[in-house]
Structures are given as C-alpha cells and as structure tokens.
Amino acid sequence: MQTTGSLYLIPIPIADAALYTLPEEISTHTLQIQHYFVENLRTARRFLKSLHPSIIIDNLSFSEIDKHEGADISLLKRWLKEGHKVGVLSEAGCPGIADPGAELAKVAHSIDASVVPLTGPNSLILALMASGLNGQKFCFNGYLPVKDPERSQTIKALEVLSRKENQTQLFIETPYRNDALIADLLKHCQDSTRLCIAKNISAPDAYIKTKTVADWKKDIPVLGKAPAVFLLLA
C-alpha cells in the first residue's frame, strides 16, 4: 500500500524557554505541519506559539495521547493515508525515547509511511557526553522499580553488569522521587562506583557532576523535583 504521508518526530527543549537549543530545521518543518499527536496538549500549543508567535493555533489539528489508552491509532493511519505531514511532540526532548512516540513510529512503519527524526536536544545523550563515563558502551534502562526488594536488586544488578562489561548504565526517575533514588544508589552501590547526576540539562541552573559513591556520601545533593538523568559506571 502506497502512502504519501510522513511522520515527523520533533524534539522540543528539555528546559523551559530554551529555544536556543533547537536547530533551524525544527522551525522550518513546524511551519509546514498542521496535524499533531502530542503528549500534552497545553505544552504542545505553548511550544508552537513560542516558536512561531504569529501562528494561528486553532488552524492546527491536535490529538492528545491518552496516558492509559495510548494514541488514536486509527486517526494516525487516516492522516498518513490522506498524505498529511504528521508531527509528534513530547513534553520535553526527543519523541520515541522513553515516551509514547515509539508506538506512533511503529504504526507508521507498518503502513509504509516515512518516519523522519529531526535533530534536537536529548537529555540522555547530553548527560552521557558530559559525564566522563564510558560513551562507547552504554545502556539506557528507563525507570527503575519503585519498591524493594525489586529496586535494590535492580541497582545491584546494574552495578554488577557495569563492572563486568565496562558499560555505563543510564536511568531516569519521576522528579519527585529523585532524592529517594540518590539515597538508594548511595546505599546499595560500592564506594568506588562512579555516579553522575545530571539535573536541568541545558537550563541556566544545569547541574552535572560525576563523583565516586564515597565522595557523594560526603556531600549529598538535594535535587527536588527537577528533571534528572542518572548514570553509573562501576
């Protein structure tokens, strides 16, 4: 089945008001796209308006991805089969990386529609770049289990794997649980393991530090509810 539509995966700033982190192609493509799947309607509308102050938002079509039911797949297929350029907007960063955008890309491929990833900020890669840890062998593990014993077992297993494979382990956490995660990492990891904490990447108050667990224990940071990436290398 031939289709003429394309799915555009559109990065948006990681930090508030950080439009300077976006390449020109984002501005160019968003002027041409009138159909969007978005993780958060309010965030998406505000982003497009900040990027193009003269844009008429009401002329655009939006479908919000339901947190429980997922995206309206039938609508996505219809828009693509009608030949539209369809944009995907996460709340922050790159669609398809630890968010619902991956499912939309999967559907687009299934009907032979083009999938176009656009260049933009990605907190995982930026954190890895700045960490000083192994950037040649690494693994992103998403969110760790919330409760013990699964949580502590996972932390210990990731540390063992990191040491065995010389592989940097990356993970994220719901912001309000950041400080609890730091406490658990310091409790369950060996003192010699290096831990990078990368908070508010690309914001004026960005905080990216790598220390051994032993050194972190001497000066434990308080992250609060700021978005963060955690990396360890044993």
KAURUR-V720361 format. One record per pair of residues at least 24 apart in sequence whose ideal C-beta (glycine too) atoms are under 8 Angstrom apart, sorted by the first residue. I is the first residue (numbers start at 1). GAP is how many residues later the second one is. D is the distance in Angstrom with one decimal. If there is no record, write none. Layout:
# KAURUR-V720361
i = [I/I]
gap = [GAP/GAP]
d = [D/D]
This chain:
# KAURUR-V720361
i = [1/1/2/3/3/3/3/3/3/4/5/5/5/5/5/5/5/5/5/5/6/6/6/6/6/6/6/7/7/7/7/7/7/7/7/7/7/7/8/8/8/8/8/8/8/9/9/9/9/9/9/9/9/9/9/10/10/10/10/10/10/11/11/11/11/11/11/11/11/11/12/12/12/12/12/12/12/12/13/13/13/13/14/14/14/14/14/14/14/14/14/15/15/15/15/15/16/17/18/18/18/19/19/21/21/21/22/22/22/23/23/23/25/25/26/26/26/26/27/27/29/29/29/30/31/32/33/33/33/34/34/34/34/34/35/35/35/35/35/35/35/36/36/36/36/36/36/36/36/37/37/37/37/37/37/37/37/37/37/37/37/38/38/38/38/38/38/39/39/39/39/39/39/39/39/40/40/43/43/44/47/65/70/70/71/71/71/73/73/76/76/76/77/77/80/80/80/81/92/92/93/93/93/93/94/94/94/97/97/97/98/98/98/98/121/121/123/123/123/123/124/124/124/126/126/126/127/127/127/127/127/127/127/128/128/128/130/130/130/131/131/131/131/131/131/132/132/132/133/133/133/133/133/133/133/134/134/134/134/135/137/137/137/137/138/138/138/138/138/139/139/139/139/140/140/141/141/141/142/142/143/143/143/143/144/144/144/146/151/152/152/152/155/155/155/155/156/156/158/159/159/159/159/159/159/160/162/162/162/162/163/166/167/168/168/168/169/169/169/170/170/170/171/171/171/172/172/172/173/173/175/175/175/175/175/175/176/178/178/178/178/178/179/179/179/181/182/182/182/182/183/185/185/185/186/186/186/186/189/189/189/190/191/192/193/193/193/194/194/194/195/195/195/196/196/196/196/197/197/197/197/198/198/198/198/199/199/199/199/200/200/200/201/201]
gap = [110/111/110/77/78/80/108/109/110/79/74/75/76/77/78/79/80/81/108/109/74/79/80/107/108/109/110/69/73/79/81/97/98/101/106/107/108/109/25/77/78/79/80/108/110/79/85/86/87/92/96/106/107/108/109/77/78/79/85/108/110/79/82/83/84/107/108/109/110/111/31/35/77/78/79/80/81/108/34/79/108/189/78/79/107/109/112/187/188/189/213/185/186/187/188/191/187/33/103/184/185/31/32/99/100/181/29/98/99/95/96/97/93/94/25/92/93/94/24/25/56/58/89/57/24/53/52/53/54/25/26/27/50/51/25/26/44/49/50/51/52/24/25/26/27/50/51/52/53/25/26/27/28/34/35/39/49/50/51/52/67/24/25/26/27/50/51/25/26/50/51/52/60/61/62/24/51/46/48/45/42/35/30/33/29/32/33/30/34/28/31/32/30/34/28/31/33/30/31/135/27/28/29/30/26/27/28/25/27/43/42/44/45/74/80/81/75/78/104/106/46/48/105/72/75/76/43/69/71/74/81/102/104/40/42/103/66/68/78/37/65/67/77/79/100/62/64/78/35/61/63/77/98/99/100/32/33/34/99/33/28/29/30/31/29/30/31/32/93/28/29/30/31/30/31/28/29/30/29/30/28/29/30/31/27/29/37/31/33/32/35/36/29/30/33/34/32/33/74/29/30/31/34/73/75/74/31/70/71/72/71/67/66/63/64/65/62/63/64/59/60/61/58/59/60/56/57/58/55/57/48/49/50/51/52/53/49/45/46/47/48/50/43/44/45/49/34/38/39/41/37/28/45/47/27/30/31/34/24/43/45/44/26/42/39/40/41/38/39/40/35/36/37/33/34/35/36/24/26/31/33/30/31/32/33/24/27/28/29/26/27/28/26/28]
d = [6.3/6.2/7.0/5.6/5.6/7.4/5.8/5.7/4.8/4.0/6.4/3.5/6.6/6.7/5.1/5.1/6.8/6.3/5.2/7.7/7.7/5.4/7.2/6.3/4.1/7.4/5.5/7.9/6.8/5.2/6.6/6.3/6.4/4.2/5.9/7.0/5.0/6.8/6.2/6.2/6.8/4.8/6.8/4.9/6.3/5.2/6.8/4.3/5.6/5.9/6.8/7.1/6.9/4.7/6.3/5.1/6.3/5.5/6.7/5.5/7.4/7.8/6.1/4.6/7.3/6.2/7.2/2.5/5.9/7.1/7.9/5.1/6.0/6.7/7.8/6.2/7.2/7.3/7.9/6.9/6.3/6.9/5.1/5.3/5.0/5.2/7.8/5.5/5.1/7.6/7.1/6.0/7.0/4.7/3.5/7.6/7.2/7.6/7.6/5.1/6.6/6.5/6.6/7.3/4.7/5.2/7.8/5.7/7.4/7.8/5.2/6.8/5.9/6.6/7.3/6.0/7.9/6.2/6.0/7.3/7.8/7.5/6.4/6.8/7.8/6.1/4.8/7.1/4.3/6.9/5.3/6.3/7.2/7.6/7.4/4.8/5.1/4.8/7.0/4.8/7.0/6.4/7.0/5.1/7.2/7.1/4.6/7.3/6.0/7.8/5.1/7.9/6.0/5.6/8.0/6.5/6.7/7.4/5.1/7.5/5.8/5.8/7.3/5.7/6.8/7.6/4.6/7.6/5.5/6.7/5.0/5.0/6.2/6.4/7.9/7.2/5.1/7.6/5.1/4.5/6.7/4.8/6.4/6.3/6.2/6.3/5.8/8.0/5.6/6.1/5.7/7.4/6.7/6.0/6.3/6.3/4.5/7.0/7.7/7.0/7.7/6.2/5.6/5.5/6.1/7.5/4.7/6.4/6.7/8.0/7.6/5.7/8.0/6.7/7.7/5.9/7.3/5.0/7.1/5.3/5.8/8.0/6.0/7.4/5.0/7.0/7.1/6.7/3.7/6.2/6.8/4.0/6.1/6.7/6.7/6.6/7.7/6.6/4.7/7.2/3.9/7.0/7.3/5.3/5.0/7.9/7.4/5.1/4.3/6.4/6.1/6.8/5.6/7.8/4.3/5.9/6.5/4.6/5.8/7.2/6.3/6.1/4.4/6.9/6.1/4.0/7.4/6.2/8.0/5.8/7.4/5.8/6.8/4.6/7.3/6.2/6.6/4.5/6.6/6.8/6.9/6.1/6.5/7.3/5.5/7.0/7.1/7.4/6.3/6.8/7.8/5.2/6.3/6.3/4.6/6.6/5.6/7.9/6.9/7.7/5.4/6.7/5.9/6.5/4.9/7.5/7.6/6.1/5.6/4.2/3.7/7.7/7.7/5.6/7.3/5.0/6.8/5.2/7.4/6.4/7.1/5.0/7.8/5.4/8.0/7.2/5.8/7.0/6.9/7.0/7.8/7.7/4.2/6.2/5.6/7.1/5.2/4.1/7.1/7.2/7.1/5.4/6.1/5.8/7.3/6.7/7.7/6.5/7.1/7.0/7.7/7.2/7.0/7.2/5.8/5.8/5.5/6.9/4.8/6.6/7.6/6.6/7.7/7.5/5.6/7.0/4.6/6.7/4.9/7.8/7.1/7.2/5.0/7.9/7.2/4.1/7.4/6.5/7.2/6.3/6.2/6.2/4.5/7.7/7.2/5.4/4.8/7.2/4.4/5.0/6.7/7.7/7.9/7.1]
